[in-house]
Amino acid sequence: MPSIEAFARCFGIQYVKLAHTRDIEVIVRDLLARSGPVICEVVMDEEQEMLFKQDYIRDEDGTFSPQSLSEMAPFIAECSLV
């Protein structure tokens, strides 16, 4: 995997890494205090179960739009959306 920190540095974007859950509050406060764009790399346990997956569809003009909530995995039953 490429270095996200090097990528941020290459474009002059601020970079923060959240590697431990014990640091969440400190990192979030730090992020909120900054101005301008920031890339926050969040390190996850490789065995973490997927909670949901957001997907995008390509529009006719070449841009991308998020799919509707009903299309996100895990899939929501049709009857629960009413």
C-alpha positions as CSV (number, residue, x, y, z in Angstrom):
1,M,0.0,0.0,0.0
2,P,1.4,3.4,-0.8
3,S,2.3,5.8,2.0
4,I,-0.7,8.0,2.6
5,E,1.5,10.4,4.5
6,A,3.8,10.8,1.5
7,F,0.8,11.4,-0.7
8,A,-0.4,14.2,1.5
9,R,3.0,15.7,1.8
10,C,3.4,15.6,-2.0
11,F,0.3,17.8,-2.4
12,G,1.0,20.0,0.6
13,I,-2.0,18.6,2.5
14,Q,-1.9,18.3,6.3
15,Y,-1.8,14.7,7.5
16,V,-2.9,13.0,10.7
17,K,-2.8,9.3,11.6
18,L,-5.3,7.6,14.0
19,A,-3.7,4.3,14.9
20,H,-5.2,3.6,18.3
21,T,-8.8,3.9,19.6
22,R,-7.4,5.5,22.8
23,D,-6.4,8.5,20.7
24,I,-9.7,9.2,19.0
25,E,-10.7,12.2,21.2
26,V,-7.3,13.9,20.9
27,I,-7.1,13.3,17.2
28,V,-10.6,14.6,16.5
29,R,-10.0,17.7,18.6
30,D,-6.8,18.2,16.6
31,L,-8.6,17.8,13.3
32,L,-11.3,20.2,14.3
33,A,-8.8,22.8,15.3
34,R,-7.0,22.8,11.9
35,S,-7.9,24.9,8.9
36,G,-7.7,23.8,5.4
37,P,-7.7,20.3,4.0
38,V,-6.5,17.4,6.1
39,I,-6.1,13.7,5.3
40,C,-6.8,11.5,8.3
41,E,-5.5,8.0,8.0
42,V,-7.5,5.6,10.2
43,V,-5.8,2.3,11.0
44,M,-8.3,-0.5,11.3
45,D,-8.0,-4.1,12.5
46,E,-7.8,-6.3,9.4
47,E,-10.3,-8.7,11.1
48,Q,-12.9,-5.9,11.7
49,E,-16.3,-6.9,10.4
50,M,-17.7,-4.6,7.7
51,L,-20.5,-2.5,9.1
52,F,-21.6,-1.1,5.8
53,K,-20.3,-0.3,2.3
54,Q,-21.1,2.9,0.4
55,D,-20.9,2.5,-3.4
56,Y,-21.2,5.0,-6.2
57,I,-22.7,4.9,-9.7
58,R,-21.3,6.7,-12.7
59,D,-23.6,9.3,-14.1
60,E,-24.0,10.0,-17.8
61,D,-21.8,13.1,-17.6
62,G,-18.9,11.1,-16.1
63,T,-19.4,12.2,-12.5
64,F,-20.2,9.8,-9.7
65,S,-23.2,9.8,-7.3
66,P,-23.7,7.8,-4.2
67,Q,-26.1,4.9,-4.4
68,S,-29.3,5.1,-2.3
69,L,-29.3,3.8,1.2
70,S,-31.3,0.7,0.1
71,E,-28.3,-0.3,-2.1
72,M,-25.7,-0.2,0.7
73,A,-24.4,-3.5,2.1
74,P,-25.6,-5.1,4.3
75,F,-28.8,-4.8,2.4
76,I,-31.9,-3.4,4.0
77,A,-35.1,-5.3,3.5
78,E,-37.6,-3.3,1.3
79,C,-40.3,-3.4,3.9
80,S,-38.0,-1.7,6.5
81,L,-37.6,1.4,4.2
82,V,-41.3,2.4,4.4
